[in-house]
């Protein structure tokens, strides 16, 4: 059974291929950031109960949230994330590529993001850093 790290590596490789390597440096950083966050979640909440694929999808969605259309992931995940000001067509295309790479629907991505954000809620007065 693949673990969350294996899912992230596969999803990022698919997204890189689907985008024709247009975002390779960003995707390498994203993958490394997500892998570190997975280890952190596993240490902080070892009994989180999320299937590895769902954990991987949620973390990818949260880390990518600033690149996606606001209504897709940002509202479902709770915390405020910075947006990078892409034109709507570009953000929508990134979302489509991401959904193709992770093989799920937008509603499933939102659900996974909300669950992972719930695992990562900071203490009162602190900022969530995914």
URFEN-V656069 format. One record per helix or strand. SS is the DSSP state (h for helix, s for strand). FROM is the first residue (numbers start at 0). LEN is the number of residues. If there is no record, write none. Layout:
SS & FROM & LEN
SS & FROM & LEN
This chain:
h & 3 & 15
h & 23 & 21
h & 51 & 16
h & 69 & 8
h & 87 & 15
h & 105 & 14
